[in-house]
Amino acid sequence: STANAPEDDAPNRYSRPERTAYGRYSRDANSSGSSLPSNSLEKRIEELERELAKERQENARLMKMAQDKEELIGKLKEEIDLLNR
């Protein structure tokens, strides 16, 4: 059963944030009733969207750095092979 775990995690990894976000908003609406004005919720959503945009930018930057490092590693391996010949 452990061999199937990575395959099972891949789809869940992408769908989990959507489910959590949906659960959080519906739970807030049901449990708190009207304790938070809709304007406050809208501001919170906008704040979270800005934070998400920043995180996505950071993720893209880190992915680019990783890709650049992988390319550099490949070039250095080629150079090592040439030097060893």
Phi and psi in degrees as GROMACS dihedral restraints (atoms count N, CA, C in turn):
[ dihedral_restraints ]
;  ai    aj    ak    al  type     phi  dphi    fc
    3     4     5     6     1   -71.1    20    10
    4     5     6     7     1   -24.9    20    10
    6     7     8     9     1   -67.2    20    10
    7     8     9    10     1   -27.8    20    10
    9    10    11    12     1   -84.8    20    10
   10    11    12    13     1   -12.7    20    10
   12    13    14    15     1   -58.8    20    10
   13    14    15    16     1   -47.5    20    10
   15    16    17    18     1   -62.5    20    10
   16    17    18    19     1   -35.9    20    10
   18    19    20    21     1   -66.9    20    10
   19    20    21    22     1   -37.8    20    10
   21    22    23    24     1   -70.1    20    10
   22    23    24    25     1   -32.1    20    10
   24    25    26    27     1   -71.2    20    10
   25    26    27    28     1   -33.6    20    10
   27    28    29    30     1   -57.8    20    10
   28    29    30    31     1   -52.3    20    10
   30    31    32    33     1   -66.6    20    10
   31    32    33    34     1   -34.7    20    10
   33    34    35    36     1   -67.6    20    10
   34    35    36    37     1   -32.5    20    10
   36    37    38    39     1   -60.3    20    10
   37    38    39    40     1   -37.1    20    10
   39    40    41    42     1   -86.5    20    10
   40    41    42    43     1   -30.0    20    10
   42    43    44    45     1   -89.3    20    10
   43    44    45    46     1   -18.9    20    10
   45    46    47    48     1   -59.6    20    10
   46    47    48    49     1   -47.2    20    10
   48    49    50    51     1   -60.4    20    10
   49    50    51    52     1   -36.2    20    10
   51    52    53    54     1   -65.4    20    10
   52    53    54    55     1   -43.8    20    10
   54    55    56    57     1   -65.5    20    10
   55    56    57    58     1   -41.0    20    10
   57    58    59    60     1   -65.8    20    10
   58    59    60    61     1   -43.9    20    10
   60    61    62    63     1   -61.9    20    10
   61    62    63    64     1   -45.3    20    10
   63    64    65    66     1   -62.0    20    10
   64    65    66    67     1   -45.5    20    10
   66    67    68    69     1   -62.5    20    10
   67    68    69    70     1   -40.2    20    10
   69    70    71    72     1   -64.9    20    10
   70    71    72    73     1   -46.8    20    10
   72    73    74    75     1   -69.4    20    10
   73    74    75    76     1   -41.5    20    10
   75    76    77    78     1   -69.0    20    10
   76    77    78    79     1   -36.2    20    10
   78    79    80    81     1   -65.6    20    10
   79    80    81    82     1   -43.5    20    10
   81    82    83    84     1   -60.5    20    10
   82    83    84    85     1   -44.3    20    10
   84    85    86    87     1   -65.4    20    10
   85    86    87    88     1   -38.4    20    10
   87    88    89    90     1   -78.7    20    10
   88    89    90    91     1   -44.1    20    10
   90    91    92    93     1   -80.6    20    10
   91    92    93    94     1   -38.4    20    10
   93    94    95    96     1   -90.5    20    10
   94    95    96    97     1   -11.4    20    10
   96    97    98    99     1    62.0    20    10
   97    98    99   100     1  -120.8    20    10
   99   100   101   102     1  -111.0    20    10
  100   101   102   103     1    30.1    20    10
  102   103   104   105     1   -67.8    20    10
  103   104   105   106     1   -28.6    20    10
  105   106   107   108     1  -109.1    20    10
  106   107   108   109     1   125.7    20    10
  108   109   110   111     1   -64.6    20    10
  109   110   111   112     1   152.7    20    10
  111   112   113   114     1   -61.6    20    10
  112   113   114   115     1   -31.0    20    10
  114   115   116   117     1   -61.7    20    10
  115   116   117   118     1   -40.7    20    10
  117   118   119   120     1   -64.9    20    10
  118   119   120   121     1   -40.9    20    10
  120   121   122   123     1   -65.4    20    10
  121   122   123   124     1   -39.7    20    10
  123   124   125   126     1   -63.1    20    10
  124   125   126   127     1   -41.7    20    10
  126   127   128   129     1   -63.9    20    10
  127   128   129   130     1   -41.3    20    10
  129   130   131   132     1   -63.5    20    10
  130   131   132   133     1   -42.1    20    10
  132   133   134   135     1   -62.5    20    10
  133   134   135   136     1   -44.9    20    10
  135   136   137   138     1   -61.7    20    10
  136   137   138   139     1   -41.5    20    10
  138   139   140   141     1   -61.9    20    10
  139   140   141   142     1   -44.4    20    10
  141   142   143   144     1   -66.2    20    10
  142   143   144   145     1   -36.1    20    10
  144   145   146   147     1   -66.1    20    10
  145   146   147   148     1   -39.8    20    10
  147   148   149   150     1   -64.4    20    10
  148   149   150   151     1   -42.6    20    10
  150   151   152   153     1   -62.6    20    10
  151   152   153   154     1   -41.1    20    10
  153   154   155   156     1   -62.7    20    10
  154   155   156   157     1   -42.0    20    10
  156   157   158   159     1   -61.6    20    10
  157   158   159   160     1   -42.4    20    10
  159   160   161   162     1   -62.6    20    10
  160   161   162   163     1   -43.7    20    10
  162   163   164   165     1   -64.2    20    10
  163   164   165   166     1   -38.3    20    10
  165   166   167   168     1   -65.5    20    10
  166   167   168   169     1   -39.4    20    10
  168   169   170   171     1   -63.0    20    10
  169   170   171   172     1   -45.2    20    10
  171   172   173   174     1   -62.2    20    10
  172   173   174   175     1   -41.2    20    10
  174   175   176   177     1   -61.7    20    10
  175   176   177   178     1   -44.4    20    10
  177   178   179   180     1   -62.6    20    10
  178   179   180   181     1   -41.0    20    10
  180   181   182   183     1   -62.8    20    10
  181   182   183   184     1   -44.2    20    10
  183   184   185   186     1   -67.3    20    10
  184   185   186   187     1   -38.0    20    10
  186   187   188   189     1   -63.2    20    10
  187   188   189   190     1   -41.7    20    10
  189   190   191   192     1   -63.7    20    10
  190   191   192   193     1   -43.2    20    10
  192   193   194   195     1   -60.5    20    10
  193   194   195   196     1   -44.4    20    10
  195   196   197   198     1   -62.5    20    10
  196   197   198   199     1   -42.3    20    10
  198   199   200   201     1   -64.1    20    10
  199   200   201   202     1   -43.8    20    10
  201   202   203   204     1   -60.5    20    10
  202   203   204   205     1   -41.6    20    10
  204   205   206   207     1   -67.0    20    10
  205   206   207   208     1   -38.9    20    10
  207   208   209   210     1   -62.4    20    10
  208   209   210   211     1   -41.6    20    10
  210   211   212   213     1   -63.9    20    10
  211   212   213   214     1   -42.2    20    10
  213   214   215   216     1   -62.9    20    10
  214   215   216   217     1   -41.9    20    10
  216   217   218   219     1   -60.4    20    10
  217   218   219   220     1   -43.1    20    10
  219   220   221   222     1   -61.4    20    10
  220   221   222   223     1   -44.8    20    10
  222   223   224   225     1   -63.7    20    10
  223   224   225   226     1   -42.1    20    10
  225   226   227   228     1   -66.0    20    10
  226   227   228   229     1   -36.7    20    10
  228   229   230   231     1   -63.3    20    10
  229   230   231   232     1   -41.7    20    10
  231   232   233   234     1   -62.0    20    10
  232   233   234   235     1   -42.6    20    10
  234   235   236   237     1   -64.8    20    10
  235   236   237   238     1   -40.2    20    10
  237   238   239   240     1   -62.1    20    10
  238   239   240   241     1   -43.2    20    10
  240   241   242   243     1   -60.6    20    10
  241   242   243   244     1   -43.4    20    10
  243   244   245   246     1   -63.0    20    10
  244   245   246   247     1   -42.5    20    10
  246   247   248   249     1   -66.0    20    10
  247   248   249   250     1   -34.9    20    10
  249   250   251   252     1   -70.7    20    10
  250   251   252   253     1   -24.7    20    10
